[in-house]
Structures are given as structure tokens and as C-alpha cells.
Amino acid sequence: MHEDTPAGVPAGAPPRAGDDDLHAQWQRVVGRRSFLKGVGLAGAAAVPGSALLAGEAFAKSSRITEGDVAILRFLAAAELIESDLWSQYAELGGANGGNAAYVGALQNLDTDMPQYISDNTDDEISHARFLNAYLHSKGAKGVNLDEFRTLPSSKATGARQVGRLTNLQALDVDTSWYTRYRSTSNPDLGAKFPQAVTIRNQPAIPVSDQDTPPNHKQPTGPPFTSEESRMQAIANTAGFHFAMIEQGGSSLYSTMALKASSLEVLRIVVAIGGVETNHFSLWHDKAGNAVSQPLAGVTDPETGLHFPDLNASGGEATQTNLILPEPAKFIPGLPDVSIVRPTLDKNAGAMAAIRGLTADQLFKGQSPRFFQTVMRLARAADSAQRRLGH
């Protein structure tokens, strides 16, 4: 695991007032044009001032602070973690997934689930690869978590037998995101939210062929046998877990964007964060199909996990076709507004993200060194502060 921020990363100039900064920029441009004329580069000197200002801005944006490095290194670590868990889902239930019964159970949530899973997996892998490549392009060290790929794979048909970073075989899935996004309250202002479904110690992937035979034909619609109910409950758990992971990414990227100094780093964080939010919207919709008719009512015969009909209450707090964020409190004294929430460090920062994934039991079986490593990256990212002039 590479952890040190490289020496020599430019630390930016102190902030200046807007008008003074614009005047100083213009003076630099004028000086530069005079110099170019002096050395006979009349063509270059004739470039419009707006283009030169854009060039100046790009030069600034190409320099990143230690804080920017810390943000990107944590996000790279988070994307490696996401890539690991999504790869497990794709191996078993993706477009080329090798576990037929699991694929069938996922398709009860939506017939396109396998393709969506594969696409989400590809997205996370591309994020991790890009963030590390960008860090290297700036002379900064990337993030490599390979030494922590020690957790066992599922023994079910379709799973590759390789070391994993994450454990999907006994999850405690936080489903409070479901009620939060239907509420007018905001966790950043202290609000708490109930679980939509209580999911504890539950696999989100098939764990063995004995427990979940891969070749039995999963029915289209509600299950009938014990084996079918077990597999459907596992797929339903995955549906809620998909959304839990991606709503966390939406909040994390929104929070990290507030700390970025370089315009280029800000552009990266906002651009990738938008995809995480897109993922969440997709999975929010699919999770609702596990708790609405005709699939509602599934009970896992081994764990007792029950997926109720959340529409039965008749209220908007659980209505399954309400997937867009309800307007909520944001800035005191101003009207409610539809937003990503939370977006403050306490609930949505890097350390909060690691604590949330740990509570999910996603890292069950990982070494103390793993937790020390990811928390060290998280602390550095949360400590980053925006510096103007970059």
C-alpha cells in the first residue's frame, strides 16, 4: 500500500479577493503579451486576451495541492473497493454471469438487471483506473490495495476463486436511505431515519451450490419452494445493497468536491460523482420491485429475512414508485429543495464512508492493517481544505 504524498506537490498561493485576483491575472497576461512581442512572436501576441486567460487558468488547474492528492487517493481506494464488490456481483449475476438461478432471481427485479450490473462494474473499474492514472500523471503515488485481497470468494458456481477485498456473504445492509429520500428531513441537520427493511447477516450473492443450487429454474415472479425463496431473498438483498453503495458514493463525491482546490480536480470529482448519482437512481428503482407486488412477501427460509409490501401502508414514506429525492430542508430559513443528502463530513465524508461500509460488514474478515490503511487515507481526505488560486 502506497500512502505517502509525494514531495514537491505545489502548495498554492494564498487566496486573494476576486477583483484583485482578476486584476493581477490581467497584469500577468499584459506582461506576457509584451514579452512575446519583444521576442518577435507577433502571431502569439495577437491571440485574444480571453484565450490567454483560459491558458493561464489551465496552467493553474494543472497544479494540484496536497489536499487534492489526498482527496483523489481516497476516492481511488473507494473505487477499488467498489470494483471488487461489483466484480463479484457481475461474475455471478451480470450479463455473462455464471449462476443461472441467481440471474433469474435478479431478473425478477428487472429483466435488464444483468446488463445493468455489468455496466456498473465497468464504470467503477474505469473510475479506479482513471484516478490512479491521473495521480501518476501529476507525479503523485496511486493506490494499490492488492495486499489486502485476502477474503475468500463464494463457493457457488460462477464465482472466480480469487482473493477479495470485500465480503458479500453476511451483510448488515443499511436501508435507511430508502426512507431518507422520501422525507423532508436532512441528516445534515440531525434527522434520523428508520430502516425500510431490516437486513442482518444476510448474503447478497449465492454462497455455495448446496445452499443455493445454480441450475434450478428460478420462477418468473414469486417463489414457491424453499430453494427458490432463499435465492430470491438473496437477490432482493443485493438490490437494496446496490442502492446503499451508490447513494453513499453520491454523498461522498459531493462532499469531496467542496474541498478541491484545482479546477481540474473539481471537474474530475463532479464528473465521476454524477455517475455515482446516476447509479443510485437506477438501483433505487430496482430495489422497490423487491417490496412491491407481485414479488413482495418473500421470506428467506434460513435467516427469516422478510421483504414486506411497502405499498401496503398507503403512505408516501414507503411508496415504491417514488424514486426521485423529495424536497428537504437544506439551508435554514430557505425553502425545501430536492438535493443529494447528506453532504457534510460527519455523515458523508471519507471517514463516514469507511465507517458505513464497515457497519455493513462489507469488510468482515479483513486485517487490522487494512482498516488502519483505509482510515489513514480517509482522514487525509477529510482534512483537505479548498485553497483558492488553483
Secondary structure, DSSP 8 states (H G I E B T S, - for coil): ------TT---------HHHHHHHHHHHHHHHHHHHHHTT-HHHHTS-HHHHHHHHHHHHHT---HHHHHHHHHHHHHHHHHHHHHHHHHHHHSTT-S-HHHHHHHHTT-TTHHHHHHHHHHHHHHHHHHHHHHHHHTT------GGG--B----STT-----BS---SSEEE--HHHHHTTSS--GGGT-----SS-EEEE-SS---TTTS-TTS---SSS--SHHHHHHHHHHHHHHHHHHHHHHHHHHHHHHHHTT--SHHHHHHHHHHHHHHHHHHHHHHHHHHGGGSTTTTT-B-TTT--B---TTTT-STTT-TT--S---B--STTS--B------SHHHHSHHHHHHHHHHTTTTTT--HHHHHHHHHHHHHHHH----S--
